[in-house]
């Protein structure tokens, strides 16, 4: 079984859960297949705003991975969930990962720090390739670095980090909004639209704010 290209690129966080693609290789263990499938479903449900499904599938991914007794593998699942939150502008601490931090790799620690907005510049080389330029970008060139990320998921995670670190320009916000819209990812789309509407209202741009609120109303029609 080969993972979809989108899932395989989930910020490089699912690499430890990826399934063997060649028939000549030994079959993947049941836990790996189950965890990989659950992680993919969880992220898609989370981004779509399907809270109950996302919670169930993330719990299943954690349960299956915990069967290995490997803290670093379980940390991958926690990082994936935290990345989904950052992509959706839910800036809560990644506490579950932090509890496992002593047993994680340098690359995992760097990614967690990146998501938290506290990555040391010298650790940027440890990030997935698509995130390295964004990690080192200034507000002036952040939008260009963000646009260079081809994968929608990675781009939204990077956009969330830029906002968290105060480097998100209006162009960055528009790109993140367009990315979420093109994918039909309701949760991050609403978050970015609401943020843009708030900024427009603060600037006294009532016309733009009204337009954004009309878009928000359309997205909300697709909710539960």
C-alpha positions as CSV (number, residue, x, y, z in Angstrom):
1,X,0.0,0.0,0.0
2,X,1.5,3.4,-1.0
3,X,0.5,6.5,0.9
4,X,-1.1,9.4,-1.1
5,X,1.4,12.1,-2.1
6,X,-0.3,14.6,0.2
7,X,-0.1,12.3,3.3
8,X,3.5,11.4,2.5
9,X,4.4,15.1,2.7
10,X,2.7,16.0,5.9
11,X,5.6,18.1,7.0
12,X,7.7,14.9,6.9
13,X,6.0,13.9,10.2
14,X,4.5,10.6,8.8
15,X,7.8,9.2,7.5
16,X,8.1,6.9,10.5
17,X,4.7,5.6,9.8
18,X,5.0,5.3,6.0
19,X,4.1,2.0,4.4
20,X,6.4,-0.1,2.2
21,X,5.7,0.6,-1.4
22,X,7.6,-2.4,-3.0
23,X,6.2,-5.8,-3.0
24,X,9.7,-7.3,-2.5
25,X,9.8,-5.7,1.0
26,X,8.4,-7.4,4.0
27,X,4.8,-6.5,4.8
28,X,4.4,-3.5,7.1
29,X,3.3,-4.4,10.6
30,X,-0.3,-4.0,11.5
31,X,0.4,-1.2,13.9
32,X,2.1,0.8,11.2
33,X,-0.7,0.3,8.7
34,X,-3.3,1.2,11.3
35,X,-1.4,4.2,12.6
36,X,-0.7,5.6,9.1
37,X,-4.3,5.3,8.0
38,X,-5.6,6.8,11.2
39,X,-3.2,9.7,11.1
40,X,-4.2,10.5,7.5
41,X,-7.9,10.4,8.4
42,X,-7.3,12.5,11.5
43,X,-5.6,15.3,9.7
44,X,-8.1,15.4,6.9
45,X,-11.0,15.4,9.4
46,X,-9.4,18.1,11.5
47,X,-8.8,20.4,8.6
48,X,-12.3,19.8,7.4
49,X,-13.7,20.8,10.8
50,X,-15.0,17.3,11.6
51,X,-14.1,17.4,15.3
52,X,-15.5,14.0,16.4
53,X,-13.8,12.1,13.6
54,X,-10.5,13.9,14.1
55,X,-10.5,13.1,17.8
56,X,-11.3,9.5,17.3
57,X,-8.7,9.0,14.6
58,X,-5.9,10.8,16.4
59,X,-6.6,8.7,19.5
60,X,-6.4,5.6,17.3
61,X,-3.1,6.7,15.8
62,X,-1.7,7.3,19.2
63,X,-2.9,4.0,20.5
64,X,-1.5,2.0,17.6
65,X,1.9,3.8,17.8
66,X,2.1,3.3,21.5
67,X,2.1,-0.4,20.9
68,X,5.7,-0.1,19.9
69,X,6.9,1.2,23.2
70,X,8.9,3.8,21.2
71,X,8.5,7.4,22.6
72,X,9.9,8.9,19.4
73,X,7.3,7.3,17.2
74,X,4.5,8.4,19.5
75,X,6.0,11.9,19.4
76,X,5.6,11.9,15.6
77,X,1.8,11.6,16.1
78,X,1.8,14.4,18.6
79,X,3.8,16.6,16.3
80,X,1.4,15.9,13.5
81,X,-1.6,16.9,15.6
82,X,0.2,20.1,16.8
83,X,1.1,21.0,13.2
84,X,-2.6,20.7,12.2
85,X,-3.4,23.1,15.0
86,X,-0.8,25.6,13.9
87,X,-2.0,25.4,10.3
88,X,-5.5,26.2,11.7
89,X,-4.2,29.1,13.9
90,X,-4.9,27.3,17.1
91,X,-1.7,28.3,19.0
92,X,-1.9,26.0,22.0
93,X,1.3,24.5,23.5
94,X,2.3,21.1,22.2
95,X,2.3,19.6,25.7
96,X,2.0,16.0,24.8
97,X,5.2,16.2,22.7
98,X,7.0,18.1,25.4
99,X,6.4,15.2,27.8
100,X,8.3,12.9,25.3
101,X,11.0,15.5,24.4
102,X,13.9,13.8,26.2
103,X,13.5,10.7,24.0
104,X,13.0,12.4,20.6
105,X,15.5,13.2,17.9
106,X,17.1,16.5,17.1
107,X,15.0,16.9,14.0
108,X,11.8,16.3,16.0
109,X,12.8,18.8,18.7
110,X,13.6,21.3,16.0
111,X,10.2,20.9,14.4
112,X,8.5,21.3,17.7
113,X,10.4,24.5,18.4
114,X,9.6,25.7,14.9
115,X,5.9,25.1,15.5
116,X,6.1,26.9,18.8
117,X,7.9,29.9,17.2
118,X,11.1,29.5,19.2
119,X,13.4,27.7,16.8
120,X,17.0,28.8,17.0
121,X,18.3,29.9,13.5
122,X,21.1,27.4,13.6
123,X,18.6,24.5,13.9
124,X,16.7,25.5,10.7
125,X,18.7,22.9,8.7
126,X,17.0,20.2,10.7
127,X,13.6,21.1,9.4
128,X,11.8,19.5,6.4
129,X,13.2,21.2,3.2
130,X,10.0,23.2,2.5
131,X,10.1,24.8,6.0
132,X,13.8,25.8,6.1
133,X,13.5,29.0,4.1
134,X,10.4,30.1,6.0
135,X,12.1,29.5,9.3
136,X,14.9,32.0,8.3
137,X,12.6,34.5,6.4
138,X,12.0,38.1,7.5
139,X,8.6,39.7,7.2
140,X,9.7,41.3,3.9
141,X,10.5,38.0,2.1
142,X,8.3,35.6,4.0
143,X,5.5,35.7,1.4
144,X,7.9,34.7,-1.3
145,X,9.3,31.9,0.8
146,X,5.8,30.7,1.6
147,X,4.7,30.7,-2.1
148,X,7.7,28.6,-3.0
149,X,6.3,25.7,-0.9
150,X,4.3,23.6,-3.4
151,X,2.6,21.3,-0.9
152,X,-0.6,22.9,0.5
153,X,-0.3,21.2,3.9
154,X,3.3,22.3,4.4
155,X,2.4,25.8,3.2
156,X,-0.4,26.2,5.7
157,X,1.8,25.0,8.6
158,X,4.5,27.5,7.5
159,X,1.9,30.3,7.3
160,X,0.7,29.5,10.9
161,X,4.3,29.7,12.1
162,X,4.8,33.1,10.3
163,X,1.7,34.4,12.1
164,X,2.9,33.1,15.4
165,X,6.2,34.8,15.0
166,X,4.8,38.1,13.9
167,X,6.1,37.8,10.3
168,X,2.8,37.3,8.5
169,X,2.2,40.1,6.0
170,X,-1.2,40.7,4.2
171,X,0.2,38.8,1.3
172,X,1.0,35.9,3.5
173,X,-2.5,35.9,4.9
174,X,-4.1,36.0,1.4
175,X,-1.9,33.1,0.3
176,X,-2.8,31.0,3.3
177,X,-6.5,31.8,2.7
178,X,-6.3,30.9,-0.9
179,X,-4.5,27.6,-0.1
180,X,-7.1,26.5,2.4
181,X,-9.9,27.5,0.1
182,X,-8.5,25.5,-2.8
183,X,-8.3,22.4,-0.7
184,X,-11.7,22.9,0.9
185,X,-10.1,22.8,4.4
186,X,-12.8,24.5,6.3
187,X,-11.1,24.9,9.7
188,X,-8.0,26.9,8.6
189,X,-10.0,28.7,6.0
190,X,-12.4,30.1,8.6
191,X,-9.5,31.0,10.9
192,X,-7.7,33.0,8.2
193,X,-10.8,34.7,6.9
194,X,-11.8,35.7,10.4
195,X,-8.3,37.1,11.0
196,X,-8.4,39.1,7.8
197,X,-11.8,40.4,8.6
198,X,-10.6,41.5,12.0
199,X,-7.6,43.3,10.5
200,X,-9.8,45.0,7.9
201,X,-12.2,46.2,10.6
202,X,-9.3,47.6,12.6
203,X,-8.1,49.5,9.6
204,X,-11.5,50.9,8.9
205,X,-11.8,49.1,5.6
206,X,-15.5,48.2,5.9
207,X,-15.9,47.2,2.3
208,X,-13.2,44.5,2.5
209,X,-14.5,43.4,5.9
210,X,-18.0,43.0,4.6
211,X,-16.7,40.9,1.7
212,X,-14.8,38.7,4.0
213,X,-17.8,38.2,6.3
214,X,-19.8,37.1,3.2
215,X,-17.2,34.5,2.5
216,X,-17.2,33.4,6.2
217,X,-21.0,32.9,6.0
218,X,-20.6,30.7,2.9
219,X,-18.0,28.5,4.7
220,X,-20.2,28.2,7.7
221,X,-23.0,26.8,5.6
222,X,-20.8,23.7,5.1
223,X,-20.4,23.1,8.9
224,X,-22.0,20.5,11.0
